[in-house]
Amino acid sequence: MTKRSTKSNALVPTGRHKAPVKRKAATLAVTPATDDTLLSIVDSELALAKLIGVGGEVAREGGVGLVTGRAYATRECVVPAEEIFYDQAARPGGKGVWLGEADKVSWRDTASGYDCIMLRNTDNGFLCGYVGIPKDHPLWGWDANAVPPDIGIDVHGGLTYSRLCEEGPSPTRRLAVEARRICHVTLRPAVYHPVEHATDHRVEDSHAWWFGFSCDHAYDLIPSDGPNSSGSKSSELARIYRDDAYVARETIALAAQLRAIAEGGAAPPRDGGPPPLGLDPRRGGGRGRL
């Protein structure tokens, strides 16, 4: 027996039709960056001291804050940041050298012309570094594990990330998404001329290929584990938390190495010593996982 539909087939008078509700795109309240507005974002004087310069703007949505128009200082250098994110969901708890650090910093490396990102792992609190290369780079599209170990990439723990630029910027995307996205900065004006050479790379290129490394290896202190945790990593090793200064330096070094590969030359000398020697020298793209 066929079940009858209980839905009415009666015609609804035209005047009684309800117009669909149009939802407005989410907009963020952007305010000038002052000590007071910045403190509401960064939550500490230590973090405030890392924001160099005057002016700029701040925006906040839920537990995520964004600072633009300020440089970002580490204990070794000043990064010409374009976006600085503070993400309460990613911020490690407890006391450690990570106090005052941002959770994501995006910038363009002036020497290589490549875009760089320092990003905190949301689950465990360690930092990672990423560099975007244009489509005409000889390593564009390569898997991190397939990069030959003798090609000239020497980065902390070896390459652990290789992926196409994540979904492009959108003025309606929420800050919580932007704070964890590995792709180009959203605030730059669009560039419409074609990319012809690696040095012409623009962050707006949605086809950028990103290489990255992580600081969650055996010799690395992972904030979520705590200083005395046995965890899954070797507790017998003298583990060190790789702070924003270290990760920024390694990211800049990776950008220089990738630029040298594009030009067929040798990478310039590194600032600081090389990363610790890995346990697997056969691992592609670096010195192996630590």
Secondary structure, 3 states (H helix, E strand, C coil): CCCCCCCCCCCCCHHHCCCCCCCCCCCCCEEECCHHHHHHHHCCHHHHCCEECCCCEEEEECCEEEEECCEEECCCCEECEEEEEEECCCCCCCCCCCCCCCCEEEEECCCCCCEEEEEECCCCCCEEEEEEECCCCCCCCCCHHHCCCCCCCCCCCCCCEEEECCCCCCCCCCHHHHCCCCCCCCCCCCCCCCCCCHHHCCCCCCCCEEEEEECCCCCECCCCCCCCCCCCCCCCCCCECCCHHHHHHHHHHHHHHHHHHHHCCCCCCCCCCCCCCCCCCCCCCCCCCC
